[in-house]
């Protein structure tokens, strides 16, 4: 095998390793985000407002809604303890320390069943994924 072929194969192998590392990193981060969101949903189901609030970034903002506004809403909603609650699908896209997630949440059962979508922006802060913005859409 001549030198140019060896160099070409070496470069191709390095590119392949880099692409593989990107997919591996993203996939583990996506799983970490999904675990954070599922933990918040379990906390909400258990009536633990502080467990839900823990995933909200101190820098949270959506249009004119501040973190304090969201915290008040979370406490009011979680106190109703609507069960069961589950995440029915999530699409998560990670780019470094930022991520976007679209999730579908289903709460209640039978005639009390309600589902809605959430579009979330997240940021990795001190090694932990936090929600920096959220938008809800009804079915």
Order of alpha helices (4+ residues) and beta strands (2+ residues): alpha-alpha-beta-beta-alpha-beta-beta-beta-beta
